[in-house]
Amino acid sequence: GARPAADLTVKFVDAASYDECVKLVDTYQIDRLLLDGEAQPAGGMGIARQLRDELDDCPPICVVIARAADRWLAAYSLADATLLHPLDPFTTGQTVAALLYQRAAPPARA
């Protein structure tokens, strides 16, 4: 939903293909990505890895996977989080909120 936490409101943009996803990330300030790890031909894990490699300030990425055993592959794609399909609304809201808070947090000082 539009309120993953009491103090957060989100707006959604949707992409149906690899090209649309990359265009949105290049065009808009995206605060968090939720990618379908099972999409074809370009899956969310491949897109996640590519964006991590190409963007200096990549937004936090969550990949939706079909099997818990695929968490290792999502980790290889450098996703910040995973969600298991079918999505649980409570877990999804918590995960989205955590990634948005992570993006909003000031960088740690060395």
Disulfide bonds with the S-S distance in Angstrom:
none
